[in-house]
């Protein structure tokens, strides 16, 4: 059994990292690093910042793609009245969605 507050927090953090503000946090972090510990901002430090930036770019692209898929599915669900029983599943945590999909696959 998963801990609901922890899984909700992790999902929220994942969503927040896809926002433009996450890039601002990275920029502020890099500037503060350069100001307060310039000696350690070498190739290894630059690689760390680059890796963090690429992670944010990937997270943002995946979030955009996921939102586009959800928008398309929402439109299809609205047009099919028999599918109305799953329209709110996107409010669930990933583990709950996986359980729902597993149940549906066993029943099919």
VOMIDREN-67978 format. One record per residue (C-alpha): x, y, z. Coordinates in pm, 1 decimal. Layout:
residues N
+----------+----------+----------+
|        X |        Y |        Z |
+----------+----------+----------+
|        X |        Y |        Z |
...
+----------+----------+----------+
END
This chain:
residues 108
+----------+----------+----------+
|        X |        Y |        Z |
+----------+----------+----------+
|      0.0 |      0.0 |      0.0 |
|    140.4 |    340.0 |    -90.2 |
|    143.0 |    645.3 |    128.7 |
|   -110.7 |    886.5 |    -25.8 |
|     48.0 |   1216.5 |     91.1 |
|    391.5 |   1107.2 |    -31.1 |
|    266.9 |    997.6 |   -374.6 |
|     66.3 |   1319.3 |   -410.8 |
|    373.7 |   1523.0 |   -318.0 |
|    589.7 |   1338.1 |   -570.8 |
|    332.2 |   1390.9 |   -844.3 |
|    311.2 |   1761.0 |   -758.5 |
|    689.6 |   1796.9 |   -768.4 |
|    698.5 |   1624.7 |  -1107.4 |
|    439.6 |   1868.3 |  -1239.8 |
|    622.2 |   2168.8 |  -1094.2 |
|    947.3 |   2068.5 |  -1263.0 |
|    773.8 |   2098.6 |  -1598.5 |
|    692.9 |   2466.3 |  -1540.9 |
|    906.8 |   2755.2 |  -1670.2 |
|    975.0 |   2858.3 |  -1309.3 |
|   1193.5 |   2547.5 |  -1272.6 |
|   1434.3 |   2698.1 |  -1524.9 |
|   1441.5 |   3016.5 |  -1319.2 |
|   1531.0 |   2810.9 |  -1011.6 |
|   1815.7 |   2652.3 |  -1208.3 |
|   1941.1 |   2993.1 |  -1321.7 |
|   1929.5 |   3134.7 |   -967.6 |
|   2110.7 |   2825.9 |   -838.9 |
|   2383.3 |   2862.7 |  -1102.6 |
|   2429.7 |   3233.2 |  -1028.5 |
|   2448.3 |   3171.7 |   -654.4 |
|   2694.7 |   2890.0 |   -710.6 |
|   2912.9 |   3118.9 |   -921.5 |
|   2898.5 |   3393.5 |   -657.6 |
|   2955.4 |   3187.9 |   -342.4 |
|   3173.4 |   2898.4 |   -459.2 |
|   3334.7 |   2993.2 |   -787.6 |
|   3626.9 |   2752.7 |   -731.0 |
|   3404.1 |   2445.1 |   -744.8 |
|   3222.1 |   2564.8 |  -1056.8 |
|   3455.8 |   2378.6 |  -1290.8 |
|   3385.8 |   2121.4 |  -1562.9 |
|   3217.3 |   1893.9 |  -1313.1 |
|   2997.0 |   2176.6 |  -1190.5 |
|   2910.1 |   2279.5 |  -1544.3 |
|   2819.7 |   1918.7 |  -1622.8 |
|   2594.1 |   1911.6 |  -1318.5 |
|   2413.6 |   2226.3 |  -1431.2 |
|   2389.3 |   2099.3 |  -1788.2 |
|   2244.7 |   1766.6 |  -1669.6 |
|   1990.9 |   1947.5 |  -1454.7 |
|   1892.3 |   2170.9 |  -1747.9 |
|   1853.2 |   1875.3 |  -1984.0 |
|   1641.3 |   1695.0 |  -1725.2 |
|   1412.2 |   1998.4 |  -1706.9 |
|   1389.9 |   2017.7 |  -2088.2 |
|   1298.1 |   1648.7 |  -2107.6 |
|   1045.1 |   1681.8 |  -1825.4 |
|    884.4 |   1981.2 |  -1997.5 |
|    863.6 |   1803.1 |  -2334.3 |
|    710.9 |   1492.6 |  -2176.1 |
|    461.4 |   1703.4 |  -1983.8 |
|    361.0 |   1887.3 |  -2301.4 |
|    312.9 |   1558.6 |  -2486.9 |
|    113.2 |   1410.8 |  -2200.2 |
|   -112.2 |   1716.1 |  -2182.1 |
|   -171.2 |   1698.2 |  -2558.0 |
|   -264.8 |   1330.7 |  -2534.3 |
|   -499.1 |   1405.3 |  -2244.0 |
|   -667.2 |   1685.0 |  -2439.2 |
|   -722.1 |   1454.0 |  -2736.5 |
|   -855.8 |   1175.9 |  -2516.2 |
|  -1085.0 |   1417.6 |  -2334.8 |
|  -1237.8 |   1518.9 |  -2666.6 |
|  -1290.7 |   1155.6 |  -2765.4 |
|  -1443.9 |   1073.2 |  -2425.6 |
|  -1681.8 |   1367.7 |  -2452.0 |
|  -1803.1 |   1237.3 |  -2785.5 |
|  -1861.3 |    884.0 |  -2647.9 |
|  -2121.4 |    886.4 |  -2369.0 |
|  -2050.8 |    523.9 |  -2268.3 |
|  -1695.9 |    622.9 |  -2166.1 |
|  -1809.4 |    875.2 |  -1906.6 |
|  -1721.2 |    645.8 |  -1614.4 |
|  -1344.9 |    707.9 |  -1661.0 |
|  -1341.4 |   1079.7 |  -1735.2 |
|  -1194.5 |   1170.7 |  -1392.8 |
|   -923.2 |    903.1 |  -1384.4 |
|   -657.6 |   1162.3 |  -1469.4 |
|   -704.6 |   1304.2 |  -1117.9 |
|   -575.8 |    978.1 |   -969.9 |
|   -218.0 |    893.1 |   -876.9 |
|    -14.2 |    686.0 |  -1125.9 |
|    -37.8 |    372.4 |   -912.3 |
|   -417.8 |    390.6 |   -902.9 |
|   -430.4 |    436.6 |  -1280.9 |
|   -204.3 |    132.7 |  -1328.8 |
|   -434.9 |    -76.1 |  -1107.7 |
|   -737.6 |     38.4 |  -1309.4 |
|   -566.8 |    -52.4 |  -1636.7 |
|   -465.5 |   -395.1 |  -1500.2 |
|   -824.5 |   -467.6 |  -1391.9 |
|   -958.3 |   -364.2 |  -1732.8 |
|   -702.7 |   -579.0 |  -1916.1 |
|   -793.1 |   -884.0 |  -1704.4 |
|  -1163.0 |   -828.2 |  -1775.9 |
|  -1113.9 |   -797.4 |  -2152.7 |
+----------+----------+----------+
END
